[in-house]
Amino acid sequence: MNNVKIYIGTSGFSYSHWRGIFYPEKLPTSKMFEFYAMHFRTTEINSSFYRLPQEKTVLNWLNFSQADFVFSLKAPRTITHIKRFLDVEDEWKKFEDRVKLLKEKLGAILLQLPPSFKADEENVKRLLNFLDGKENFRFAIEFRHKSWFVDDIYDILRSKNIAFVIADSSRYPKEKIITANFAYIRFHGPKEMFSSSYSEDQLKNFAMDIKVYSEICEKIYVYFNNDFNGYAVENAKNLVKILENVL
C-alpha cells in the first residue's frame, strides 16, 4: 500500500438540526466550523453551489482549521446547471479566485451534473472545453445520467486525471470505478436521499472498497451527504473507526 491520504467528513457542516446531536445546543452558528474542525479533517462545501462564499468566510476556514485540513468545494450551479458549461468564463474566474485563497488546503472541485445533462456530442464538447486549461485543479465529476457510464467517458477522464465520483444513492445510477490518481466518494443515503443512515455492515463493505482504492490512489476523499438526524456525522465517525482496523 502506498502512503495514501484518506479524508473523511460530511457534505456541509452548518446544520442547525445538528445541535444536540453533534454541536452543543447553544453553540453559535459562527462557531460551528471551528467545532467541526476539531472532529474531522475535511468537509465538502455545498453552499458554494448556490452562492460564492465571501472572502472573509474562506479566510476563516483557512485560519480555523488544522494544518492538514482539506476543503472540497462544489462548483456553482450557474456553471453546471444553469449555463451548462457554456460561456461560463466569468463565473469560473470569480470562483477560482475565491477558492485559491485556501492554498494547500484546497482539495477537489466537485462538478455535479444535472440528471437531464446527457452525454451527447454537444454536452461532452461543452464539458471538455470547460476543463481545458484547468489542469492545476483536481476535478471530480458526479454524473447523474446513465449515458455517461461508458468506457469512452472513463477513458477521457483518465486522460485528464479527473475522478469519476463514486456516488451511492437510491435515486441515481452508480458505478465503482477509478479514473484518476485520487478517488472521490459521496454517500447520499442508502434508502432515502439525505435522510437515511448506513448500517455497520454497509460501512464495512465501503471500507473494503476504500482499501482497494488505497492501492492505486494517492488521495481519497469521502463525504457523507445524509445530514438528516446527524446521520452523516455518525456514519463518517464510524467509517473512520472501521478503516483503522482495515488498513
MINUTOR-563359 format. One record per residue (C-alpha): residue number from 1; residue in one letter; x negated, y negated, z negated. Coordinates in pm, whole numbers, plus 50000, padded with zeros to 5 digits. Layout:
<atoms>
ATOM    i  aa      X      Y      Z
ATOM  NUM   a      X      Y      Z
...
</atoms>
This chain:
<atoms>
ATOM    i  aa      X      Y      Z
ATOM    1   m  50000  50000  50000
ATOM    2   n  49872  49652  50082
ATOM    3   n  49889  49357  49845
ATOM    4   v  50245  49276  49939
ATOM    5   k  50415  48990  49758
ATOM    6   i  50779  49057  49675
ATOM    7   y  51007  48769  49587
ATOM    8   i  51348  48849  49439
ATOM    9   g  51607  48587  49350
ATOM   10   t  51952  48454  49427
ATOM   11   s  52110  48254  49707
ATOM   12   g  52166  47926  49533
ATOM   13   f  52139  47860  49162
ATOM   14   s  52357  47559  49069
ATOM   15   y  52675  47752  48996
ATOM   16   s  52887  47612  48715
ATOM   17   h  53055  47951  48670
ATOM   18   w  52719  48096  48563
ATOM   19   r  52743  47902  48237
ATOM   20   g  52788  48150  47956
ATOM   21   i  52678  48431  48190
ATOM   22   f  52327  48313  48279
ATOM   23   y  52299  47950  48182
ATOM   24   p  52365  47822  47828
ATOM   25   e  52719  47684  47802
ATOM   26   k  52616  47320  47757
ATOM   27   l  52318  47315  47992
ATOM   28   p  52341  47004  48215
ATOM   29   t  52355  47069  48588
ATOM   30   s  52034  46868  48624
ATOM   31   k  51853  47128  48411
ATOM   32   m  51979  47436  48591
ATOM   33   f  51687  47473  48828
ATOM   34   e  51431  47436  48552
ATOM   35   f  51609  47714  48360
ATOM   36   y  51644  47931  48671
ATOM   37   a  51272  47899  48750
ATOM   38   m  51191  48044  48408
ATOM   39   h  51351  48373  48515
ATOM   40   f  51285  48406  48890
ATOM   41   r  51001  48336  49133
ATOM   42   t  51216  48240  49428
ATOM   43   t  51551  48106  49539
ATOM   44   e  51727  48070  49871
ATOM   45   i  51860  47717  49911
ATOM   46   n  52208  47745  50064
ATOM   47   s  52310  47382  50015
ATOM   48   s  52073  47276  50295
ATOM   49   f  52318  47443  50534
ATOM   50   y  52573  47173  50453
ATOM   51   r  52359  46869  50382
ATOM   52   l  51995  46765  50385
ATOM   53   p  51856  46778  50031
ATOM   54   q  51738  46443  49902
ATOM   55   e  51366  46382  49890
ATOM   56   k  51370  46340  49512
ATOM   57   t  51555  46670  49477
ATOM   58   v  51293  46857  49679
ATOM   59   l  51013  46696  49480
ATOM   60   n  51186  46802  49158
ATOM   61   w  51199  47159  49287
ATOM   62   l  50830  47136  49364
ATOM   63   n  50736  46992  49026
ATOM   64   f  50963  47200  48800
ATOM   65   s  50868  47542  48935
ATOM   66   q  50571  47760  48853
ATOM   67   a  50271  47766  49084
ATOM   68   d  50373  48091  49257
ATOM   69   f  50739  47997  49306
ATOM   70   v  50872  48014  49664
ATOM   71   f  51171  47845  49827
ATOM   72   s  51351  47974  50133
ATOM   73   l  51599  47736  50295
ATOM   74   k  51895  47786  50522
ATOM   75   a  51875  47568  50833
ATOM   76   p  52153  47311  50875
ATOM   77   r  52482  47426  51024
ATOM   78   t  52463  47133  51266
ATOM   79   i  52180  47323  51433
ATOM   80   t  52314  47678  51415
ATOM   81   h  52693  47644  51415
ATOM   82   i  52797  47304  51550
ATOM   83   k  52546  47228  51823
ATOM   84   r  52435  47591  51851
ATOM   85   f  52071  47506  51920
ATOM   86   l  52149  47261  52200
ATOM   87   d  51996  46911  52170
ATOM   88   v  51907  46951  51803
ATOM   89   e  51561  46791  51804
ATOM   90   d  51665  46504  51575
ATOM   91   e  51838  46733  51326
ATOM   92   w  51540  46966  51315
ATOM   93   k  51289  46681  51270
ATOM   94   k  51477  46549  50965
ATOM   95   f  51497  46900  50818
ATOM   96   e  51132  46972  50897
ATOM   97   d  51009  46652  50733
ATOM   98   r  51205  46733  50419
ATOM   99   v  51105  47099  50376
ATOM  100   k  50738  47021  50439
ATOM  101   l  50743  46843  50103
ATOM  102   l  50743  47188  49943
ATOM  103   k  50393  47254  50080
ATOM  104   e  50266  47601  49990
ATOM  105   k  50592  47679  49807
ATOM  106   l  50787  47690  50133
ATOM  107   g  50882  48048  50212
ATOM  108   a  51102  48127  50510
ATOM  109   i  51358  47929  50708
ATOM  110   l  51685  48119  50745
ATOM  111   l  51878  48082  51067
ATOM  112   q  52222  48228  51000
ATOM  113   l  52409  48256  51328
ATOM  114   p  52789  48236  51353
ATOM  115   p  52978  48562  51423
ATOM  116   s  53101  48420  51755
ATOM  117   f  52748  48349  51880
ATOM  118   k  52684  48638  52120
ATOM  119   a  52357  48746  52275
ATOM  120   d  52442  48635  52626
ATOM  121   e  52184  48486  52860
ATOM  122   e  52265  48125  52772
ATOM  123   n  52258  48175  52395
ATOM  124   v  51934  48373  52399
ATOM  125   k  51779  48094  52607
ATOM  126   r  51903  47829  52361
ATOM  127   l  51759  48017  52066
ATOM  128   l  51422  48072  52232
ATOM  129   n  51399  47709  52339
ATOM  130   f  51466  47602  51983
ATOM  131   l  51199  47833  51842
ATOM  132   d  50937  47726  52095
ATOM  133   g  50658  47525  51935
ATOM  134   k  50764  47607  51578
ATOM  135   e  50515  47886  51515
ATOM  136   n  50392  47720  51196
ATOM  137   f  50717  47813  51024
ATOM  138   r  50826  48154  50900
ATOM  139   f  51170  48214  51053
ATOM  140   a  51425  48481  50961
ATOM  141   i  51742  48521  51167
ATOM  142   e  52068  48669  51040
ATOM  143   f  52272  48785  51337
ATOM  144   r  52643  48838  51283
ATOM  145   h  52747  48962  51626
ATOM  146   k  52661  49319  51723
ATOM  147   s  52532  49214  52066
ATOM  148   w  52205  49105  51901
ATOM  149   f  52141  49450  51757
ATOM  150   v  51949  49583  52057
ATOM  151   d  51587  49671  52134
ATOM  152   d  51535  49380  52373
ATOM  153   i  51613  49133  52097
ATOM  154   y  51398  49321  51846
ATOM  155   d  51108  49305  52090
ATOM  156   i  51149  48929  52130
ATOM  157   l  51145  48885  51753
ATOM  158   r  50833  49098  51720
ATOM  159   s  50655  48896  51985
ATOM  160   k  50720  48580  51783
ATOM  161   n  50677  48730  51435
ATOM  162   i  51034  48640  51342
ATOM  163   a  51213  48852  51084
ATOM  164   f  51539  49024  51164
ATOM  165   v  51741  48966  50847
ATOM  166   i  51841  49290  50681
ATOM  167   a  52182  49183  50553
ATOM  168   d  52411  49404  50351
ATOM  169   s  52784  49331  50351
ATOM  170   s  53115  49498  50425
ATOM  171   r  53205  49243  50693
ATOM  172   y  52921  49223  50946
ATOM  173   p  52711  49473  51141
ATOM  174   k  52390  49580  50973
ATOM  175   e  52058  49737  51060
ATOM  176   k  51739  49808  50869
ATOM  177   i  51456  49704  51094
ATOM  178   i  51128  49516  51052
ATOM  179   t  51025  49279  51331
ATOM  180   a  50761  49064  51158
ATOM  181   n  50480  49083  50906
ATOM  182   f  50736  48990  50643
ATOM  183   a  51085  49113  50555
ATOM  184   y  51391  48909  50466
ATOM  185   i  51681  49080  50289
ATOM  186   r  52020  48936  50191
ATOM  187   f  52275  49112  49972
ATOM  188   h  52627  48969  50011
ATOM  189   g  52808  49231  49802
ATOM  190   p  52889  49596  49872
ATOM  191   k  53269  49560  49890
ATOM  192   e  53394  49205  49876
ATOM  193   m  53171  48934  50025
ATOM  194   f  53014  48729  49745
ATOM  195   s  53230  48888  49475
ATOM  196   s  53125  49249  49422
ATOM  197   s  52834  49398  49233
ATOM  198   y  52583  49664  49335
ATOM  199   s  52560  49981  49131
ATOM  200   e  52240  50115  48978
ATOM  201   d  52223  50389  49243
ATOM  202   q  52267  50139  49524
ATOM  203   l  51989  49923  49384
ATOM  204   k  51763  50227  49353
ATOM  205   n  51824  50307  49719
ATOM  206   f  51738  49949  49815
ATOM  207   a  51422  49975  49605
ATOM  208   m  51313  50277  49806
ATOM  209   d  51374  50080  50126
ATOM  210   i  51162  49797  49991
ATOM  211   k  50887  50044  49908
ATOM  212   v  50882  50146  50275
ATOM  213   y  50877  49784  50390
ATOM  214   s  50591  49710  50150
ATOM  215   e  50368  49941  50350
ATOM  216   i  50393  49722  50660
ATOM  217   c  50480  49374  50532
ATOM  218   e  50270  49105  50367
ATOM  219   k  50570  48938  50201
ATOM  220   i  50923  49048  50123
ATOM  221   y  51200  48802  50039
ATOM  222   v  51512  48939  49869
ATOM  223   y  51818  48728  49789
ATOM  224   f  52146  48823  49627
ATOM  225   n  52439  48617  49755
ATOM  226   n  52712  48775  49541
ATOM  227   d  52736  48484  49299
ATOM  228   f  53083  48565  49160
ATOM  229   n  53072  48653  48787
ATOM  230   g  52694  48617  48798
ATOM  231   y  52658  48946  48983
ATOM  232   a  52367  48803  49182
ATOM  233   v  52165  48730  48868
ATOM  234   e  52237  49070  48716
ATOM  235   n  52158  49259  49038
ATOM  236   a  51838  49062  49102
ATOM  237   k  51710  49124  48750
ATOM  238   n  51792  49494  48773
ATOM  239   l  51621  49530  49110
ATOM  240   v  51304  49371  48968
ATOM  241   k  51303  49628  48686
ATOM  242   i  51367  49920  48920
ATOM  243   l  51087  49814  49152
ATOM  244   e  50842  49804  48862
ATOM  245   n  50885  50182  48841
ATOM  246   v  50892  50244  49214
ATOM  247   l  50593  50051  49347
</atoms>
